[in-house]
């Protein structure tokens, strides 16, 4: 939907691309799984390193 704009934004990230929908889904699934049972009050940045810039 975002077309070229989305691609340009992705190239500006440290990973050089935008996320695939599955990659975001994996982060959501992890946080909702028993493996994340001891994680509280945290923010998981699934942004290709954009927060680090």
Predicted model as a PDB file, atoms N, CA, C, CB and O in Angstrom, pLDDT in the B-factor column:
MODEL        1                                                                  
ATOM      1  N   UNK A   1       0.819  -1.189   0.000  1.00 61.00           N  
ATOM      2  CA  UNK A   1       0.000   0.000   0.000  1.00 61.00           C  
ATOM      3  C   UNK A   1       0.868   1.259   0.000  1.00 61.00           C  
ATOM      4  CB  UNK A   1      -0.934  -0.006   1.202  1.00 61.00           C  
ATOM      5  O   UNK A   1       0.523   2.248  -0.647  1.00 61.00           O  
ATOM      6  N   UNK A   2       1.983   1.229   0.716  1.00 64.00           N  
ATOM      7  CA  UNK A   2       2.837   2.411   0.793  1.00 64.00           C  
ATOM      8  C   UNK A   2       3.795   2.495  -0.382  1.00 64.00           C  
ATOM      9  CB  UNK A   2       3.618   2.409   2.091  1.00 64.00           C  
ATOM     10  O   UNK A   2       4.362   3.555  -0.649  1.00 64.00           O  
ATOM     11  N   UNK A   3       3.980   1.388  -1.085  1.00 70.00           N  
ATOM     12  CA  UNK A   3       4.784   1.384  -2.302  1.00 70.00           C  
ATOM     13  C   UNK A   3       6.210   1.866  -2.115  1.00 70.00           C  
ATOM     14  CB  UNK A   3       4.130   2.220  -3.324  1.00 70.00           C  
ATOM     15  O   UNK A   3       6.918   1.412  -1.216  1.00 70.00           O  
ATOM     16  N   UNK A   4       6.630   2.799  -2.980  1.00 79.00           N  
ATOM     17  CA  UNK A   4       8.005   3.297  -2.972  1.00 79.00           C  
ATOM     18  C   UNK A   4       8.368   3.975  -1.663  1.00 79.00           C  
ATOM     19  CB  UNK A   4       8.213   4.261  -4.113  1.00 79.00           C  
ATOM     20  O   UNK A   4       9.511   3.879  -1.217  1.00 79.00           O  
ATOM     21  N   UNK A   5       7.417   4.658  -1.039  1.00 83.00           N  
ATOM     22  CA  UNK A   5       7.683   5.330   0.240  1.00 83.00           C  
ATOM     23  C   UNK A   5       8.115   4.320   1.289  1.00 83.00           C  
ATOM     24  CB  UNK A   5       6.438   6.098   0.724  1.00 83.00           C  
ATOM     25  O   UNK A   5       9.062   4.564   2.035  1.00 83.00           O  
ATOM     26  N   UNK A   6       7.430   3.196   1.349  1.00 80.00           N  
ATOM     27  CA  UNK A   6       7.771   2.157   2.311  1.00 80.00           C  
ATOM     28  C   UNK A   6       9.160   1.585   2.026  1.00 80.00           C  
ATOM     29  CB  UNK A   6       6.721   1.041   2.284  1.00 80.00           C  
ATOM     30  O   UNK A   6       9.920   1.323   2.959  1.00 80.00           O  
ATOM     31  N   UNK A   7       9.493   1.394   0.785  1.00 82.00           N  
ATOM     32  CA  UNK A   7      10.813   0.876   0.420  1.00 82.00           C  
ATOM     33  C   UNK A   7      11.911   1.869   0.800  1.00 82.00           C  
ATOM     34  CB  UNK A   7      10.874   0.571  -1.088  1.00 82.00           C  
ATOM     35  O   UNK A   7      12.970   1.462   1.278  1.00 82.00           O  
ATOM     36  N   UNK A   8      11.676   3.138   0.597  1.00 87.00           N  
ATOM     37  CA  UNK A   8      12.655   4.157   0.966  1.00 87.00           C  
ATOM     38  C   UNK A   8      12.863   4.185   2.472  1.00 87.00           C  
ATOM     39  CB  UNK A   8      12.210   5.536   0.470  1.00 87.00           C  
ATOM     40  O   UNK A   8      13.997   4.284   2.941  1.00 87.00           O  
ATOM     41  N   UNK A   9      11.785   4.098   3.226  1.00 87.00           N  
ATOM     42  CA  UNK A   9      11.893   4.062   4.682  1.00 87.00           C  
ATOM     43  C   UNK A   9      12.671   2.834   5.131  1.00 87.00           C  
ATOM     44  CB  UNK A   9      10.501   4.075   5.329  1.00 87.00           C  
ATOM     45  O   UNK A   9      13.500   2.919   6.036  1.00 87.00           O  
ATOM     46  N   UNK A  10      12.410   1.703   4.509  1.00 89.00           N  
ATOM     47  CA  UNK A  10      13.112   0.475   4.848  1.00 89.00           C  
ATOM     48  C   UNK A  10      14.605   0.559   4.587  1.00 89.00           C  
ATOM     49  CB  UNK A  10      12.535  -0.670   4.080  1.00 89.00           C  
ATOM     50  O   UNK A  10      15.399   0.070   5.390  1.00 89.00           O  
ATOM     51  N   UNK A  11      14.996   1.166   3.487  1.00 91.00           N  
ATOM     52  CA  UNK A  11      16.421   1.292   3.168  1.00 91.00           C  
ATOM     53  C   UNK A  11      17.157   2.164   4.179  1.00 91.00           C  
ATOM     54  CB  UNK A  11      16.596   1.869   1.771  1.00 91.00           C  
ATOM     55  O   UNK A  11      18.368   2.024   4.350  1.00 91.00           O  
ATOM     56  N   UNK A  12      16.438   3.063   4.850  1.00 90.00           N  
ATOM     57  CA  UNK A  12      17.050   3.948   5.844  1.00 90.00           C  
ATOM     58  C   UNK A  12      17.292   3.245   7.184  1.00 90.00           C  
ATOM     59  CB  UNK A  12      16.169   5.169   6.060  1.00 90.00           C  
ATOM     60  O   UNK A  12      18.005   3.779   8.034  1.00 90.00           O  
ATOM     61  N   UNK A  13      16.716   2.067   7.386  1.00 92.00           N  
ATOM     62  CA  UNK A  13      16.895   1.328   8.633  1.00 92.00           C  
ATOM     63  C   UNK A  13      18.237   0.606   8.641  1.00 92.00           C  
ATOM     64  CB  UNK A  13      15.750   0.325   8.835  1.00 92.00           C  
ATOM     65  O   UNK A  13      18.774   0.292   7.578  1.00 92.00           O  
ATOM     66  N   UNK A  14      18.786   0.339   9.825  1.00 93.00           N  
ATOM     67  CA  UNK A  14      20.050  -0.408   9.875  1.00 93.00           C  
ATOM     68  C   UNK A  14      19.988  -1.766   9.174  1.00 93.00           C  
ATOM     69  CB  UNK A  14      20.458  -0.611  11.309  1.00 93.00           C  
ATOM     70  O   UNK A  14      20.987  -2.205   8.604  1.00 93.00           O  
ATOM     71  N   UNK A  15      18.843  -2.436   9.205  1.00 92.00           N  
ATOM     72  CA  UNK A  15      18.732  -3.716   8.502  1.00 92.00           C  
ATOM     73  C   UNK A  15      18.513  -3.534   7.009  1.00 92.00           C  
ATOM     74  CB  UNK A  15      17.600  -4.535   9.084  1.00 92.00           C  
ATOM     75  O   UNK A  15      18.618  -4.497   6.250  1.00 92.00           O  
ATOM     76  N   UNK A  16      18.209  -2.313   6.573  1.00 91.00           N  
ATOM     77  CA  UNK A  16      18.089  -2.011   5.161  1.00 91.00           C  
ATOM     78  C   UNK A  16      16.796  -2.435   4.496  1.00 91.00           C  
ATOM     79  CB  UNK A  16      19.187  -2.627   4.461  1.00 91.00           C  
ATOM     80  O   UNK A  16      16.708  -2.448   3.268  1.00 91.00           O  
ATOM     81  N   UNK A  17      15.787  -2.782   5.288  1.00 91.00           N  
ATOM     82  CA  UNK A  17      14.520  -3.214   4.703  1.00 91.00           C  
ATOM     83  C   UNK A  17      13.416  -3.091   5.747  1.00 91.00           C  
ATOM     84  CB  UNK A  17      14.618  -4.673   4.175  1.00 91.00           C  
ATOM     85  O   UNK A  17      13.680  -2.933   6.939  1.00 91.00           O  
ATOM     86  N   UNK A  18      12.189  -3.167   5.277  1.00 88.00           N  
ATOM     87  CA  UNK A  18      11.059  -3.204   6.190  1.00 88.00           C  
ATOM     88  C   UNK A  18      10.793  -4.652   6.598  1.00 88.00           C  
ATOM     89  CB  UNK A  18       9.800  -2.569   5.540  1.00 88.00           C  
ATOM     90  O   UNK A  18      11.299  -5.589   5.980  1.00 88.00           O  
ATOM     91  N   UNK A  19      10.004  -4.814   7.629  1.00 90.00           N  
ATOM     92  CA  UNK A  19       9.703  -6.154   8.141  1.00 90.00           C  
ATOM     93  C   UNK A  19       8.679  -6.860   7.267  1.00 90.00           C  
ATOM     94  CB  UNK A  19       9.192  -6.074   9.579  1.00 90.00           C  
ATOM     95  O   UNK A  19       7.792  -6.242   6.678  1.00 90.00           O  
ATOM     96  N   UNK A  20       8.831  -8.164   7.205  1.00 91.00           N  
ATOM     97  CA  UNK A  20       7.783  -8.995   6.616  1.00 91.00           C  
ATOM     98  C   UNK A  20       6.706  -9.175   7.687  1.00 91.00           C  
ATOM     99  CB  UNK A  20       8.351 -10.394   6.115  1.00 91.00           C  
ATOM    100  O   UNK A  20       7.028  -9.200   8.875  1.00 91.00           O  
ATOM    101  N   UNK A  21       5.465  -9.297   7.306  1.00 92.00           N  
ATOM    102  CA  UNK A  21       4.404  -9.471   8.302  1.00 92.00           C  
ATOM    103  C   UNK A  21       4.689 -10.610   9.283  1.00 92.00           C  
ATOM    104  CB  UNK A  21       3.085  -9.727   7.603  1.00 92.00           C  
ATOM    105  O   UNK A  21       4.348 -10.515  10.462  1.00 92.00           O  
ATOM    106  N   UNK A  22       5.310 -11.677   8.799  1.00 95.00           N  
ATOM    107  CA  UNK A  22       5.618 -12.811   9.672  1.00 95.00           C  
ATOM    108  C   UNK A  22       6.592 -12.423  10.781  1.00 95.00           C  
ATOM    109  CB  UNK A  22       6.196 -13.961   8.855  1.00 95.00           C  
ATOM    110  O   UNK A  22       6.514 -12.951  11.890  1.00 95.00           O  
ATOM    111  N   UNK A  23       7.503 -11.509  10.487  1.00 94.00           N  
ATOM    112  CA  UNK A  23       8.482 -11.097  11.494  1.00 94.00           C  
ATOM    113  C   UNK A  23       7.807 -10.357  12.648  1.00 94.00           C  
ATOM    114  CB  UNK A  23       9.562 -10.209  10.858  1.00 94.00           C  
ATOM    115  O   UNK A  23       8.175 -10.548  13.807  1.00 94.00           O  
ATOM    116  N   UNK A  24       6.845  -9.533  12.344  1.00 94.00           N  
ATOM    117  CA  UNK A  24       6.088  -8.842  13.398  1.00 94.00           C  
ATOM    118  C   UNK A  24       5.238  -9.864  14.151  1.00 94.00           C  
ATOM    119  CB  UNK A  24       5.187  -7.706  12.797  1.00 94.00           C  
ATOM    120  O   UNK A  24       5.128  -9.803  15.376  1.00 94.00           O  
ATOM    121  N   UNK A  25       4.647 -10.786  13.428  1.00 96.00           N  
ATOM    122  CA  UNK A  25       3.834 -11.827  14.066  1.00 96.00           C  
ATOM    123  C   UNK A  25       4.659 -12.668  15.019  1.00 96.00           C  
ATOM    124  CB  UNK A  25       3.190 -12.722  13.014  1.00 96.00           C  
ATOM    125  O   UNK A  25       4.163 -13.054  16.077  1.00 96.00           O  
ATOM    126  N   UNK A  26       5.905 -12.963  14.676  1.00 95.00           N  
ATOM    127  CA  UNK A  26       6.767 -13.745  15.566  1.00 95.00           C  
ATOM    128  C   UNK A  26       7.001 -13.004  16.884  1.00 95.00           C  
ATOM    129  CB  UNK A  26       8.115 -14.049  14.881  1.00 95.00           C  
ATOM    130  O   UNK A  26       7.003 -13.618  17.951  1.00 95.00           O  
ATOM    131  N   UNK A  27       7.196 -11.699  16.810  1.00 93.00           N  
ATOM    132  CA  UNK A  27       7.398 -10.910  18.031  1.00 93.00           C  
ATOM    133  C   UNK A  27       6.137 -10.937  18.898  1.00 93.00           C  
ATOM    134  CB  UNK A  27       7.777  -9.448  17.679  1.00 93.00           C  
ATOM    135  O   UNK A  27       6.224 -11.095  20.116  1.00 93.00           O  
ATOM    136  N   UNK A  28       4.981 -10.784  18.278  1.00 94.00           N  
ATOM    137  CA  UNK A  28       3.710 -10.823  19.009  1.00 94.00           C  
ATOM    138  C   UNK A  28       3.496 -12.202  19.628  1.00 94.00           C  
ATOM    139  CB  UNK A  28       2.530 -10.467  18.073  1.00 94.00           C  
ATOM    140  O   UNK A  28       3.098 -12.311  20.788  1.00 94.00           O  
ATOM    141  N   UNK A  29       3.756 -13.237  18.864  1.00 96.00           N  
ATOM    142  CA  UNK A  29       3.589 -14.594  19.383  1.00 96.00           C  
ATOM    143  C   UNK A  29       4.530 -14.878  20.546  1.00 96.00           C  
ATOM    144  CB  UNK A  29       3.820 -15.609  18.276  1.00 96.00           C  
ATOM    145  O   UNK A  29       4.142 -15.532  21.515  1.00 96.00           O  
ATOM    146  N   UNK A  30       5.758 -14.391  20.457  1.00 94.00           N  
ATOM    147  CA  UNK A  30       6.687 -14.584  21.563  1.00 94.00           C  
ATOM    148  C   UNK A  30       6.155 -13.928  22.829  1.00 94.00           C  
ATOM    149  CB  UNK A  30       8.068 -14.020  21.211  1.00 94.00           C  
ATOM    150  O   UNK A  30       6.139 -14.551  23.891  1.00 94.00           O  
ATOM    151  N   UNK A  31       5.720 -12.677  22.725  1.00 93.00           N  
ATOM    152  CA  UNK A  31       5.246 -11.961  23.920  1.00 93.00           C  
ATOM    153  C   UNK A  31       3.983 -12.574  24.503  1.00 93.00           C  
ATOM    154  CB  UNK A  31       4.988 -10.505  23.586  1.00 93.00           C  
ATOM    155  O   UNK A  31       3.709 -12.412  25.692  1.00 93.00           O  
ATOM    156  N   UNK A  32       3.223 -13.268  23.690  1.00 94.00           N  
ATOM    157  CA  UNK A  32       1.998 -13.898  24.192  1.00 94.00           C  
ATOM    158  C   UNK A  32       2.203 -15.372  24.550  1.00 94.00           C  
ATOM    159  CB  UNK A  32       0.892 -13.774  23.155  1.00 94.00           C  
ATOM    160  O   UNK A  32       1.250 -16.081  24.873  1.00 94.00           O  
ATOM    161  N   UNK A  33       3.451 -15.819  24.488  1.00 96.00           N  
ATOM    162  CA  UNK A  33       3.741 -17.221  24.775  1.00 96.00           C  
ATOM    163  C   UNK A  33       4.226 -17.408  26.214  1.00 96.00           C  
ATOM    164  CB  UNK A  33       4.788 -17.755  23.795  1.00 96.00           C  
ATOM    165  O   UNK A  33       4.575 -16.437  26.885  1.00 96.00           O  
ATOM    166  N   UNK A  34       4.247 -18.648  26.683  1.00 97.00           N  
ATOM    167  CA  UNK A  34       4.785 -18.939  28.012  1.00 97.00           C  
ATOM    168  C   UNK A  34       6.266 -18.568  28.161  1.00 97.00           C  
ATOM    169  CB  UNK A  34       4.603 -20.405  28.318  1.00 97.00           C  
ATOM    170  O   UNK A  34       6.733 -18.330  29.275  1.00 97.00           O  
ATOM    171  N   UNK A  35       7.000 -18.518  27.057  1.00 95.00           N  
ATOM    172  CA  UNK A  35       8.424 -18.141  27.120  1.00 95.00           C  
ATOM    173  C   UNK A  35       8.631 -16.712  27.600  1.00 95.00           C  
ATOM    174  CB  UNK A  35       9.068 -18.309  25.755  1.00 95.00           C  
ATOM    175  O   UNK A  35       9.711 -16.372  28.083  1.00 95.00           O  
ATOM    176  N   UNK A  36       7.611 -15.875  27.473  1.00 94.00           N  
ATOM    177  CA  UNK A  36       7.708 -14.489  27.904  1.00 94.00           C  
ATOM    178  C   UNK A  36       7.016 -14.268  29.250  1.00 94.00           C  
ATOM    179  CB  UNK A  36       7.105 -13.572  26.850  1.00 94.00           C  
ATOM    180  O   UNK A  36       6.705 -13.130  29.603  1.00 94.00           O  
ATOM    181  N   UNK A  37       6.775 -15.331  29.995  1.00 95.00           N  
ATOM    182  CA  UNK A  37       6.022 -15.244  31.249  1.00 95.00           C  
ATOM    183  C   UNK A  37       6.669 -14.327  32.284  1.00 95.00           C  
ATOM    184  CB  UNK A  37       5.861 -16.617  31.838  1.00 95.00           C  
ATOM    185  O   UNK A  37       5.963 -13.762  33.119  1.00 95.00           O  
ATOM    186  N   UNK A  38       7.974 -14.165  32.253  1.00 95.00           N  
ATOM    187  CA  UNK A  38       8.656 -13.353  33.258  1.00 95.00           C  
ATOM    188  C   UNK A  38       8.953 -11.940  32.752  1.00 95.00           C  
ATOM    189  CB  UNK A  38       9.948 -14.030  33.681  1.00 95.00           C  
ATOM    190  O   UNK A  38       9.591 -11.156  33.455  1.00 95.00           O  
ATOM    191  N   UNK A  39       8.504 -11.614  31.561  1.00 92.00           N  
ATOM    192  CA  UNK A  39       8.715 -10.277  30.990  1.00 92.00           C  
ATOM    193  C   UNK A  39       7.544  -9.386  31.388  1.00 92.00           C  
ATOM    194  CB  UNK A  39       8.861 -10.340  29.430  1.00 92.00           C  
ATOM    195  O   UNK A  39       6.387  -9.694  31.102  1.00 92.00           O  
ATOM    196  N   UNK A  40       7.861  -8.281  32.050  1.00 91.00           N  
ATOM    197  CA  UNK A  40       6.823  -7.320  32.444  1.00 91.00           C  
ATOM    198  C   UNK A  40       7.323  -5.901  32.180  1.00 91.00           C  
ATOM    199  CB  UNK A  40       6.436  -7.497  33.949  1.00 91.00           C  
ATOM    200  O   UNK A  40       8.512  -5.614  32.314  1.00 91.00           O  
ATOM    201  N   UNK A  41       6.416  -5.037  31.811  1.00 86.00           N  
ATOM    202  CA  UNK A  41       6.741  -3.625  31.663  1.00 86.00           C  
ATOM    203  C   UNK A  41       7.850  -3.311  30.689  1.00 86.00           C  
ATOM    204  CB  UNK A  41       7.100  -3.082  32.957  1.00 86.00           C  
ATOM    205  O   UNK A  41       8.601  -2.359  30.906  1.00 86.00           O  
ATOM    206  N   UNK A  42       7.977  -4.067  29.638  1.00 85.00           N  
ATOM    207  CA  UNK A  42       9.035  -3.840  28.658  1.00 85.00           C  
ATOM    208  C   UNK A  42       8.456  -3.478  27.300  1.00 85.00           C  
ATOM    209  CB  UNK A  42       9.921  -5.074  28.536  1.00 85.00           C  
ATOM    210  O   UNK A  42       7.299  -3.771  26.998  1.00 85.00           O  
ATOM    211  N   UNK A  43       9.277  -2.843  26.499  1.00 88.00           N  
ATOM    212  CA  UNK A  43       8.898  -2.538  25.130  1.00 88.00           C  
ATOM    213  C   UNK A  43       9.826  -3.306  24.208  1.00 88.00           C  
ATOM    214  CB  UNK A  43       8.958  -1.005  24.847  1.00 88.00           C  
ATOM    215  O   UNK A  43      11.048  -3.187  24.306  1.00 88.00           O  
ATOM    216  N   UNK A  44       9.258  -4.082  23.325  1.00 88.00           N  
ATOM    217  CA  UNK A  44      10.041  -4.815  22.341  1.00 88.00           C  
ATOM    218  C   UNK A  44       9.977  -4.026  21.036  1.00 88.00           C  
ATOM    219  CB  UNK A  44       9.510  -6.290  22.154  1.00 88.00           C  
ATOM    220  O   UNK A  44       8.916  -3.900  20.425  1.00 88.00           O  
ATOM    221  N   UNK A  45      11.108  -3.506  20.627  1.00 90.00           N  
ATOM    222  CA  UNK A  45      11.156  -2.710  19.393  1.00 90.00           C  
ATOM    223  C   UNK A  45      11.419  -3.640  18.208  1.00 90.00           C  
ATOM    224  CB  UNK A  45      12.259  -1.600  19.481  1.00 90.00           C  
ATOM    225  O   UNK A  45      12.556  -4.053  17.978  1.00 90.00           O  
ATOM    226  N   UNK A  46      10.392  -3.957  17.479  1.00 90.00           N  
ATOM    227  CA  UNK A  46      10.519  -4.775  16.270  1.00 90.00           C  
ATOM    228  C   UNK A  46      10.499  -3.816  15.089  1.00 90.00           C  
ATOM    229  CB  UNK A  46       9.362  -5.859  16.160  1.00 90.00           C  
ATOM    230  O   UNK A  46       9.537  -3.757  14.324  1.00 90.00           O  
ATOM    231  N   UNK A  47      11.609  -3.051  14.961  1.00 90.00           N  
ATOM    232  CA  UNK A  47      11.628  -1.966  13.988  1.00 90.00           C  
ATOM    233  C   UNK A  47      12.873  -1.955  13.101  1.00 90.00           C  
ATOM    234  CB  UNK A  47      11.521  -0.659  14.703  1.00 90.00           C  
ATOM    235  O   UNK A  47      13.220  -0.923  12.526  1.00 90.00           O  
ATOM    236  N   UNK A  48      13.543  -3.101  12.992  1.00 90.00           N  
ATOM    237  CA  UNK A  48      14.693  -3.182  12.110  1.00 90.00           C  
ATOM    238  C   UNK A  48      15.876  -2.321  12.535  1.00 90.00           C  
ATOM    239  CB  UNK A  48      14.285  -2.799  10.746  1.00 90.00           C  
ATOM    240  O   UNK A  48      16.738  -1.994  11.720  1.00 90.00           O  
ATOM    241  N   UNK A  49      15.913  -1.958  13.807  1.00 91.00           N  
ATOM    242  CA  UNK A  49      17.001  -1.122  14.316  1.00 91.00           C  
ATOM    243  C   UNK A  49      16.714   0.360  14.249  1.00 91.00           C  
ATOM    244  CB  UNK A  49      18.246  -1.406  13.562  1.00 91.00           C  
ATOM    245  O   UNK A  49      17.584   1.170  14.568  1.00 91.00           O  
ATOM    246  N   UNK A  50      15.504   0.736  13.837  1.00 89.00           N  
ATOM    247  CA  UNK A  50      15.144   2.141  13.716  1.00 89.00           C  
ATOM    248  C   UNK A  50      15.251   2.924  15.013  1.00 89.00           C  
ATOM    249  CB  UNK A  50      13.765   2.251  13.197  1.00 89.00           C  
ATOM    250  O   UNK A  50      15.580   4.110  15.002  1.00 89.00           O  
ATOM    251  N   UNK A  51      14.976   2.266  16.127  1.00 88.00           N  
ATOM    252  CA  UNK A  51      15.067   2.927  17.425  1.00 88.00           C  
ATOM    253  C   UNK A  51      16.504   3.256  17.781  1.00 88.00           C  
ATOM    254  CB  UNK A  51      14.455   2.056  18.506  1.00 88.00           C  
ATOM    255  O   UNK A  51      16.751   4.193  18.540  1.00 88.00           O  
ATOM    256  N   UNK A  52      17.447   2.510  17.251  1.00 84.00           N  
ATOM    257  CA  UNK A  52      18.865   2.709  17.557  1.00 84.00           C  
ATOM    258  C   UNK A  52      19.469   3.902  16.827  1.00 84.00           C  
ATOM    259  CB  UNK A  52      19.642   1.466  17.210  1.00 84.00           C  
ATOM    260  O   UNK A  52      20.558   4.360  17.175  1.00 84.00           O  
ATOM    261  N   UNK A  53      18.778   4.398  15.835  1.00 73.00           N  
ATOM    262  CA  UNK A  53      19.326   5.513  15.039  1.00 73.00           C  
ATOM    263  C   UNK A  53      19.196   6.804  15.802  1.00 73.00           C  
ATOM    264  CB  UNK A  53      18.615   5.632  13.677  1.00 73.00           C  
ATOM    265  O   UNK A  53      19.598   7.857  15.307  1.00 73.00           O  
TER     266      UNK A  53                                                      
ENDMDL                                                                          
END                                                                             
